[in-house]
Amino acid sequence: MEFCVFTEPQQGFSYDEQRTHAQTAEKLGFDGWFRSDHYMRMGAGSPLPGPTDAWTTLAGLAVQTSRIRLGTLVSSVTYRTPGVLAIQVAQVDAMSGGRAELGLGTGWFDAEHKAYGIPFPAKRFGMLEEQLELITGLWAATAPYSFAGAHYELVDSPALPKPVQERVPVIVGGGGVKRTPALAARFATEFNIGFQPEDVIAEKFAGVRAACEAADRDPASLKLSVALPTLVGVSESELSRRAAAIGRDAAAVRGDDVIAGTPDEVVAKVARLQALGAERVYFQLPDQRDLEHLELLGSLLPQLRAL
């Protein structure tokens, strides 16, 4: 299995704090450092220091890390036109020596769009489908690339620059029953399901495998992953302190839709996710200033890799 850190910088973290977090994750041996792509804090709390742009941040981290994979979980199709996003990701891929990954979704946070003047169409699934086709098409094109769709039109694009990787990993996720699994089977290298209990994870994995078979694609060629809020403590008091720091009630922390508890409980949870078919786990760590939390989770990697 692969083990990645997943962060939410819009909740009040500067670029410097993200850099320290990513560099620490790399030192500890995590496989990837991923961040959300949002422009406004969610929920109560100070909005300072304000948002950081996901792909600007990843460009900086590309040259300030050396091994760990870097990406979004996930970028919204509303923020950037697909031609521009294809250039940004290809450039970060080059800057990192071939470590970029692109998670792409429809977006959902209406308030941040209003706050920053970003159009937020009511129907966005068609935009996602076209962006996936366009971006992968631009990267793969060996001649000028044109596209005409309901949402985007490209005419004789030079389809440059090219990524370093032969195929940049593309992550598609969500709980849709038909359309999302079909898109993942068609365009993605990875399907992700987040913030769901184990029975739902099993159901969604089965659905996307069936979609691959319907598309005449080997289901084994699509990586399956899970993203879950993560809280680890060597004692109940430590777990309670970490829960309080992110505004959670310690008594309600444990559940089927989180990775939470003592180190032994965390290892057991990951083992269950692996049994469901997960090949990558994203540990969502909301408090990027709590490096001791990251280090504790990192100390479990040898046990997790031995599962």
C-alpha positions as CSV (number, residue, x, y, z in Angstrom):
1,M,0.0,0.0,0.0
2,E,0.9,3.7,-0.4
3,F,0.5,6.1,2.5
4,C,-0.1,9.8,1.8
5,V,-0.7,12.9,3.9
6,F,-3.7,15.0,3.0
7,T,-4.0,18.6,4.2
8,E,-6.5,21.4,4.3
9,P,-4.4,24.6,4.1
10,Q,-7.4,26.9,3.7
11,Q,-8.2,26.4,7.3
12,G,-5.4,28.8,8.3
13,F,-1.9,27.7,7.2
14,S,0.8,29.7,5.5
15,Y,3.0,28.5,2.7
16,D,5.9,28.2,5.1
17,E,3.9,25.9,7.4
18,Q,2.9,23.8,4.4
19,R,6.5,23.5,3.3
20,T,7.6,22.4,6.8
21,H,4.8,19.9,6.9
22,A,5.6,18.4,3.4
23,Q,9.3,18.3,4.1
24,T,8.7,16.5,7.4
25,A,6.3,14.0,5.7
26,E,9.0,13.3,3.1
27,K,11.7,12.8,5.9
28,L,9.3,10.4,7.7
29,G,8.8,8.2,4.6
30,F,5.3,9.0,3.5
31,D,4.7,8.4,-0.2
32,G,2.8,11.6,-1.0
33,W,1.7,15.0,0.3
34,F,-1.6,16.2,-1.1
35,R,-3.6,19.3,-0.4
36,S,-7.1,20.5,-0.9
37,D,-7.8,23.2,-3.5
38,H,-9.9,25.9,-1.8
39,Y,-9.8,29.6,-1.5
40,M,-11.8,30.1,1.8
41,R,-11.9,28.7,5.2
42,M,-14.8,26.4,6.1
43,G,-16.4,26.7,9.5
44,A,-15.6,28.9,12.5
45,G,-12.2,30.2,13.3
46,S,-9.8,32.9,12.1
47,P,-9.4,33.2,8.4
48,L,-5.8,34.3,8.8
49,P,-3.3,34.2,7.1
50,G,-5.7,33.7,4.2
51,P,-5.7,31.2,1.3
52,T,-2.8,29.8,-0.7
53,D,-3.3,28.7,-4.3
54,A,-2.9,25.0,-4.6
55,W,-0.8,24.8,-7.8
56,T,1.3,27.8,-6.8
57,T,2.0,26.0,-3.5
58,L,2.8,22.7,-5.2
59,A,5.2,24.5,-7.6
60,G,7.1,25.8,-4.6
61,L,7.2,22.4,-2.9
62,A,8.3,20.8,-6.2
63,V,11.7,22.5,-5.8
64,Q,11.8,22.3,-2.0
65,T,11.3,18.5,-1.7
66,S,13.1,15.7,-3.5
67,R,11.1,12.4,-3.4
68,I,7.6,12.7,-2.1
69,R,4.7,12.9,-4.6
70,L,2.7,16.1,-4.8
71,G,-0.9,16.7,-5.8
72,T,-4.4,18.0,-5.2
73,L,-7.3,16.1,-3.7
74,V,-9.0,17.7,-5.6
75,S,-8.9,20.7,-7.9
76,S,-12.2,22.1,-8.9
77,V,-13.0,22.5,-12.6
78,T,-14.4,25.9,-11.9
79,Y,-11.1,27.5,-10.9
80,R,-9.0,27.1,-14.1
81,T,-9.6,26.5,-17.7
82,P,-8.4,23.1,-18.8
83,G,-5.7,24.4,-21.1
84,V,-4.2,26.5,-18.3
85,L,-4.4,23.7,-15.8
86,A,-2.7,21.3,-18.2
87,I,0.2,23.8,-18.4
88,Q,0.4,24.3,-14.7
89,V,0.4,20.6,-13.8
90,A,3.0,19.8,-16.6
91,Q,5.2,22.6,-15.2
92,V,5.0,21.3,-11.6
93,D,5.7,17.8,-12.9
94,A,8.9,19.1,-14.6
95,M,9.9,21.2,-11.6
96,S,9.5,18.2,-9.3
97,G,11.2,15.7,-11.6
98,G,8.1,13.8,-12.4
99,R,6.2,13.7,-9.0
100,A,3.0,15.6,-9.8
101,E,-0.5,14.1,-9.6
102,L,-3.8,15.8,-10.5
103,G,-7.0,15.2,-8.6
104,L,-10.0,16.8,-10.4
105,G,-13.6,17.2,-9.4
106,T,-16.7,19.3,-10.0
107,G,-16.3,21.6,-7.0
108,W,-19.0,22.3,-4.4
109,F,-18.2,25.3,-2.2
110,D,-20.5,28.0,-3.5
111,A,-19.5,30.6,-0.9
112,E,-15.8,30.7,-1.9
113,H,-16.8,31.3,-5.5
114,K,-19.0,34.2,-4.5
115,A,-16.3,35.6,-2.3
116,Y,-13.7,35.7,-5.1
117,G,-15.9,36.2,-8.1
118,I,-15.4,32.7,-9.6
119,P,-18.4,31.6,-11.7
120,F,-20.2,28.6,-10.2
121,P,-22.5,27.0,-12.8
122,A,-25.3,24.9,-11.4
123,K,-24.3,21.9,-13.6
124,R,-20.6,21.1,-13.6
125,F,-20.3,17.4,-14.4
126,G,-20.1,18.1,-18.1
127,M,-17.3,20.5,-17.4
128,L,-15.5,17.8,-15.5
129,E,-15.9,15.3,-18.3
130,E,-14.6,17.7,-20.9
131,Q,-11.7,18.9,-18.7
132,L,-10.5,15.3,-18.2
133,E,-10.6,14.6,-21.9
134,L,-8.9,17.9,-22.8
135,I,-6.1,17.7,-20.2
136,T,-5.2,14.1,-20.9
137,G,-5.6,14.8,-24.6
138,L,-3.2,17.8,-24.5
139,W,-0.6,15.8,-22.6
140,A,-0.8,12.8,-25.0
141,A,-1.0,14.8,-28.3
142,T,1.8,14.4,-30.8
143,A,0.4,17.0,-33.1
144,P,-1.6,20.3,-32.8
145,Y,-4.7,19.5,-30.7
146,S,-8.2,20.8,-31.2
147,F,-11.4,20.1,-29.3
148,A,-15.0,21.3,-29.6
149,G,-17.4,20.6,-26.8
150,A,-20.3,22.1,-25.0
151,H,-18.1,24.0,-22.5
152,Y,-14.6,24.4,-24.1
153,E,-13.1,24.8,-27.5
154,L,-9.4,24.5,-28.4
155,V,-8.1,25.3,-31.9
156,D,-4.7,24.0,-33.0
157,S,-3.2,24.1,-29.5
158,P,0.6,23.3,-29.6
159,A,-0.2,21.0,-26.6
160,L,2.9,22.1,-24.8
161,P,4.6,21.8,-22.4
162,K,4.6,18.0,-21.9
163,P,4.9,16.5,-18.4
164,V,8.0,14.6,-17.4
165,Q,6.0,11.5,-16.6
166,E,4.8,9.4,-19.5
167,R,1.3,9.6,-17.8
168,V,0.6,12.0,-15.0
169,P,-1.6,10.2,-12.5
170,V,-5.2,11.5,-12.6
171,I,-7.4,11.0,-9.6
172,V,-11.2,11.0,-9.9
173,G,-13.4,10.4,-6.9
174,G,-16.8,10.8,-5.4
175,G,-19.9,8.9,-4.5
176,G,-21.8,9.0,-7.7
177,V,-23.4,5.7,-8.7
178,K,-22.9,5.7,-12.5
179,R,-21.4,8.8,-14.0
180,T,-18.4,9.1,-11.7
181,P,-17.3,5.5,-11.9
182,A,-17.7,5.7,-15.7
183,L,-15.5,8.8,-15.8
184,A,-12.9,7.1,-13.6
185,A,-12.8,4.1,-15.8
186,R,-12.4,6.2,-18.9
187,F,-9.8,8.8,-17.8
188,A,-8.4,8.1,-14.3
189,T,-5.4,6.2,-13.0
190,E,-6.9,6.3,-9.5
191,F,-10.4,6.3,-8.0
192,N,-10.8,7.8,-4.6
193,I,-13.6,7.6,-2.1
194,G,-13.4,9.9,0.9
195,F,-15.1,10.3,4.3
196,Q,-17.3,7.2,4.1
197,P,-17.8,4.1,6.3
198,E,-16.4,0.8,5.3
199,D,-19.6,-0.6,3.8
200,V,-19.9,2.4,1.5
201,I,-16.2,2.2,0.5
202,A,-16.7,-1.5,-0.4
203,E,-19.8,-0.6,-2.4
204,K,-18.0,2.2,-4.3
205,F,-15.0,0.1,-5.1
206,A,-17.3,-2.6,-6.5
207,G,-19.1,0.0,-8.6
208,V,-15.9,1.4,-10.2
209,R,-14.6,-2.1,-10.9
210,A,-17.8,-2.9,-12.7
211,A,-17.5,0.4,-14.6
212,C,-14.0,-0.7,-15.7
213,E,-15.3,-4.0,-16.9
214,A,-18.1,-2.3,-18.8
215,A,-15.5,-0.1,-20.5
216,D,-13.4,-3.1,-21.4
217,R,-10.7,-2.0,-19.0
218,D,-8.8,-4.2,-16.6
219,P,-10.1,-3.2,-13.1
220,A,-6.6,-4.0,-11.7
221,S,-5.2,-1.1,-13.8
222,L,-7.2,1.5,-11.7
223,K,-5.7,2.2,-8.3
224,L,-8.3,2.4,-5.5
225,S,-7.8,4.8,-2.6
226,V,-9.4,6.1,0.5
227,A,-9.2,9.5,2.2
228,L,-10.2,9.7,5.9
229,P,-9.9,12.2,8.8
230,T,-7.1,10.9,11.0
231,L,-6.4,11.4,14.7
232,V,-3.8,9.3,16.6
233,G,-2.8,9.4,20.2
234,V,-0.8,7.2,22.4
235,S,-3.2,7.9,25.2
236,E,-6.8,9.1,25.6
237,S,-5.7,12.5,26.8
238,E,-3.4,13.0,23.8
239,L,-6.2,12.0,21.5
240,S,-8.6,14.4,23.3
241,R,-6.1,17.2,23.0
242,R,-5.7,16.7,19.3
243,A,-9.5,16.4,18.8
244,A,-10.1,19.7,20.6
245,A,-7.4,21.5,18.5
246,I,-9.5,20.9,15.4
247,G,-12.8,21.5,17.1
248,R,-13.9,17.9,17.4
249,D,-15.4,16.2,20.5
250,A,-13.1,13.5,21.6
251,A,-16.0,11.3,22.6
252,A,-17.3,11.4,19.0
253,V,-13.9,11.0,17.3
254,R,-13.9,7.3,16.8
255,G,-16.2,6.0,14.1
256,D,-16.3,3.9,10.9
257,D,-15.7,6.9,8.7
258,V,-12.4,8.0,10.3
259,I,-9.0,6.7,11.2
260,A,-8.7,7.4,14.9
261,G,-7.5,6.0,18.1
262,T,-4.3,4.5,19.5
263,P,-1.6,3.3,17.2
264,D,-2.9,-0.2,17.4
265,E,-6.4,0.9,16.4
266,V,-5.0,2.9,13.5
267,V,-3.0,-0.1,12.2
268,A,-6.2,-2.3,12.5
269,K,-8.3,0.2,10.6
270,V,-5.8,0.4,7.8
271,A,-5.7,-3.4,7.6
272,R,-9.5,-3.4,7.1
273,L,-9.2,-0.8,4.4
274,Q,-6.6,-2.9,2.6
275,A,-8.9,-5.9,2.9
276,L,-11.6,-3.9,1.1
277,G,-9.2,-3.3,-1.8
278,A,-7.6,0.1,-0.9
279,E,-4.1,0.4,-2.4
280,R,-3.5,4.0,-1.2
281,V,-4.6,5.7,2.0
282,Y,-4.8,9.5,2.5
283,F,-4.5,10.5,6.1
284,Q,-6.3,13.8,6.5
285,L,-4.4,15.8,9.0
286,P,-6.2,19.2,9.6
287,D,-3.6,20.7,12.0
288,Q,-0.4,21.3,10.1
289,R,1.3,22.8,13.1
290,D,1.1,19.6,15.1
291,L,4.2,18.0,13.7
292,E,4.3,15.6,16.6
293,H,1.1,14.1,15.3
294,L,2.7,13.7,11.8
295,E,5.7,12.1,13.4
296,L,3.6,9.7,15.5
297,L,1.7,8.6,12.4
298,G,5.0,8.3,10.5
299,S,6.4,6.0,13.2
300,L,3.6,3.5,12.2
301,L,4.7,3.3,8.6
302,P,6.8,0.2,9.1
303,Q,3.9,-1.7,10.6
304,L,1.5,-0.4,7.9
305,R,3.8,-1.5,5.1
306,A,4.1,-4.9,6.7
307,L,0.4,-5.5,6.4
